[in-house]
């Protein structure tokens, strides 16, 4: 893939891991459209009714359910494909879903294709103990390419989808597949000076980190703003964030990835990220892209 020139001009984690400096809004913005690309069923035991209550309070026009695979529960006791599909069938106007399975099992292809044929809009959240450029992830990318769906990956140094600095190889090998990056290592790497072992870095940012560059350089690389990791990154240097939202306005997708029922809770990172985007997006057009248009286009969903 021919890379574009990066413009270096300066400009899931638990939500409680971030600071409490943001003002939490309790009311939806009239006329605002919102697609939340990152939620789970049975997130730390939350009921389906609790999830629906949270998403209504958030103002989501549509919510993407990311199921667990057959093991680990995404480290949050989340339920799997059947749970997500059941909720979509019950409330098709509110939810769509992705398919998921561990990438290194003999039955991976069979499981994913079953749910893709049942209407899954993508694959993920891939949050498993493999290298990000492994043959297992290449299998996921191959299936995604065949079914023309995106893949959402949780990058966490020392644990999930390791070797983030090598992920450009996958982007180059699968240019037809849209990859949506999420979690601590994704967001730490917006900073050129990031130390990979630090999962929640603080302080001022220098443009030119891997994530910052790849969002500019690769047409198939996107980023999911959700969770405490996304919020931590976006609130640590607001001058940087304004420029980041501007230059990557076509590549960022809003997600909540919080276990709350009540969006009024000060630790609800879903509403806090929503308020941050509303406040720091350089225009209404940019805000609309990040909160709605980009997800609608990349996931090919109606909302």
Secondary structure, 3 states (H helix, E strand, C coil): CCCCCCCCCCCCCCHHHCCCCCCCCCCCCCCCCCEEEEECCCHHHCCHHHHHHHHHHHCCCEEEECCCCCCHHHHCCCCCHHHHHHHHHHCCCCEEECECCCCCCCCHHHHHHHHHHCCCCEEEEECCCCECCCHHHHHHHHHHHHHCCEEEEECECCCECECHHHCHHHHHHCCCCCEEEECHHHHHCCCCCCCCCCCCCCCCCCCCCHHHHHHHHCCCEEEECCHHHHHHHHHCCHHHHHHHHHHCCCCEECCCCCCCCCCCCCCCHHHHHHHHHHHHCCCHHHHHHHHHHHHHHHHCCCC
